[in-house]
Amino acid sequence: MLKSIDDFLNKTTMYRLLIYYLGGLLGIAFVVGIFGKLGFNPVALLVSVVILIAACWGINRAFAFVFKVPVNHESSIITALILALLITPSLDKYGLLFLLAASGLAMASKYILTIKDVHIFNPAALAVVLTALGPQQNASWWIGTAIMLPFVIMGGLLMVRKIRREAMVSGFLLATFAATALLTVIDHGNALTALKQAAVTSPIFFLGFVMLTEPLTSPGTKGKQTWFGILVGLLVPPQVHLFSFYTSPEIALVIGNVFAYVVNPRVRVFPVLSQKLHIAANTIDFVFNPDKKLAYQPGQYMEWTLPHGNIDDRGNRRYFTLASSPTEATLRLGIKFYEPSSSYKKAMIEMTEQTNIVAAQVAGDFVMPRNKKRKLVFVAGGIGVTPFRSMIKYLTDTNEQRDVKVLYAANTIQDIAYADVFEQARKQLGIATTYVLSKPDPNNQIPGQYWRQGYVDAEAIRATVPDYRERTFYISGSHQMVIAVQNALTNIGVPRRNIKTDYFPGYV
C-alpha cells in the first residue's frame, strides 16, 4: 500500500503536489458551494481565486525585479491559493480590497521582512495577521468546516507523507488537542465538546498539513521540527491569551516562525557555476563558488531554485544533497541525468557562469553521529553516494578517525562516481569501500579495490560487514534501493534504530 502511494507521489515535486492539493480543495469547495453548503457564492470564490493569483503573481514579479532576484511563480501561486482558502470570498468593495491588501502584504514579506536574504514568516499567515491588526479585516479560515474536513485530511496526509514531516505535524496536533482539552476543563467546560469542535469545525488540520510544514519558515531538522510543531499547537486554542490579547491560528504560526528562525537560522546563497565535471555515466558534478561562507554538516541538503523557460510539471525547485564537504570552499552537486529529463535538469545542463541559481535552507538529519566511536556502514546506491562523498571528504580533510565501512552499489564500473575520494580515504584513514556491481565487466575491474557481483542484500552484508549487528547503517539511494536494503538489514537482525535512510521521492 505504502509503495503504491510513494510511487504516485514520486511523479511530481512537493510544490507542484501542493498546488494540486490546494487547487483540488478550491474545486471541491466550488462544487459544494453550488449547493449552498459553504455560505458564500461559488462565483465569488472563483473571482477571488483569479484576483489573488493575478495579484500575487504580479506583485511577486515586481518585487523580484526590484530586488534583482530570480522570480519563483510556484511560490506566489501557492500563497494565492492558501489565501483563497482563508479569506471568505466577497465581491463588495471591501472584500476586493482585502484580497489585494493580503496579496501585497504576503508578497512584500518575502522580500522586506528578511534576515540575510531569507524571509522569516509564512507569507499567507503574516498577511492575515497584518490585515487584522491594520484595516481590521479578519480571515475567516472558512476551509475549517466539517464538509471540507475529509478532503483536507486525505490530501494533507499525502503531503505529509511526501515531505516526511510526520513528527512535526503529529506533535502539533497532539499539542493542540491536549491544550484545548486542558484549557476547557480549567474554564469548567465540556472537554469532549471542545475537542469535537476543534477537530471538525476549526482549521487546525489545514494549518498543520499546509502552512506549518512550509520548508522555508520551519526548522530543517527533525527534533527542532517537532518542538516547532508543539509550540504552535499550544498557541492555537482560542482560549490562549496574554491579558486581553488572544491568539489565532495565524498569530500562533507567526510566533512559531520566529522560534524556528532562532533555533535554526536559515541562509540563502547565490552560487556561481565554476565547473561541470563528468564523473560517471550520465552523471555530472556541478561545482559552484558561493557568494558567502556556508555552514552545514556533511550529508545535509539544500533547496535549489533554477528559473528557466518552459517549466514542466516538476517545477523549478529541487532538493539536492551537498556532495561537498564543509571543509571545501566550493559547493558540489552530483546529478544523475535520465531520459526523458525534466525541464529543470535540461536547464542545469545548459548552465553557465551567468546563470542565476539560488540555494537556500540547509536541512536534514542524515548526518554522522556525534559519538565518534560508533561503528558505521555507509550504503550508497547510484547517485545516492553524494552525502557519503561529503562525509568521507570531511573525514579525510580533518583526519578524523572513525570506524566506517562503505558499500557502494552500481550497475557497472562506469556508474561509479567520486572513486578518488573513497580511494584517498582508504589510503589515509583505512576506510574500506566495497563496490557491489550488478553488471560487472570481468575485463574492466577496479584496480586496488575490492568489489563483488550482485546487490546489497543480506548475503553481501554478511560477507562484507561481519560485525553488522554492532554497526549503524546509513542508506542513501533510490526509493526501491533504500527499502530493499532496509528490509535486508531487519531480516538479519539489525535493529530499526540502527538504520538511517535518506531519499527524496519526486525531486529527481
Buried (B, 14 or more C-beta within 10 A) or exposed (E): EEEEBBEBBBEBBBBBBBBBBBBEBBEBBBEBBEEEEBEBBBEBBBBBBEBBBBBBBBBBBBBBEEEEBBBBBBBBBBBBBBBBBBBBBBEEEEBBEBBBBBBBBBBBBBBEEBEEBBBBBBBBBBBBBBBBEEEEBBBBBBBBBEEBBEBBBEBBBBBBBBBBBBBBBBBBBEBBBBBBBBBBEEEEBEBEEBBEBBBEEBBBBBBBBBBBBBBBBBBBBBEBBBBBBBBBBBBBBBBBEEEEEEBBBBBBBBBBBEBBBEBBEBBBBBBBBBEBEEBBBBBBBBBBBBEEEBEBBBBBBBBBBBBBEEBBEBBBBBBBBBBBBBEBEBBBBBBBBEEEBBBBBBBBEEBEEEBBBBBBBBBBBBBBEEEEEBBBBBBBBBBBBBBBBBBBBBBBBEEEEBBBBBBBBBEBBEBBBBBEBBBBBBEEBEBBBBBBBEEBEEEEEBEEBEBBEEBBBBEBBEEBBEEBEEBBBBBBBBBEBBBBBBEBBBEBEBEEEBBBBBBBBBBB
